[in-house]
């Protein structure tokens, strides 16, 4: 299998699941630390591209939401990548403030003991 597949030219070429969603991992552009995982639909991907800030789709509220809408803790998008199957996104961003609703810089601050 070749790793030279052509780049996607349009958001519609991404593979959204049966609910019209695609998982999006957000990573800090300076530290490479994983900040959060959220879901996006076609419209939130488009708004993210248009505004340069992350927009997500809330599965519980069934609505779009811009990251930092109430907290001011926005994510300034530096780059958007997609995986080999085009069914997951990696958003490289500058995190302003905390990424997690708990106030932690990253949502991944707890450890499962093994």
Order of alpha helices (4+ residues) and beta strands (2+ residues): beta-beta-alpha-beta-beta-beta-beta
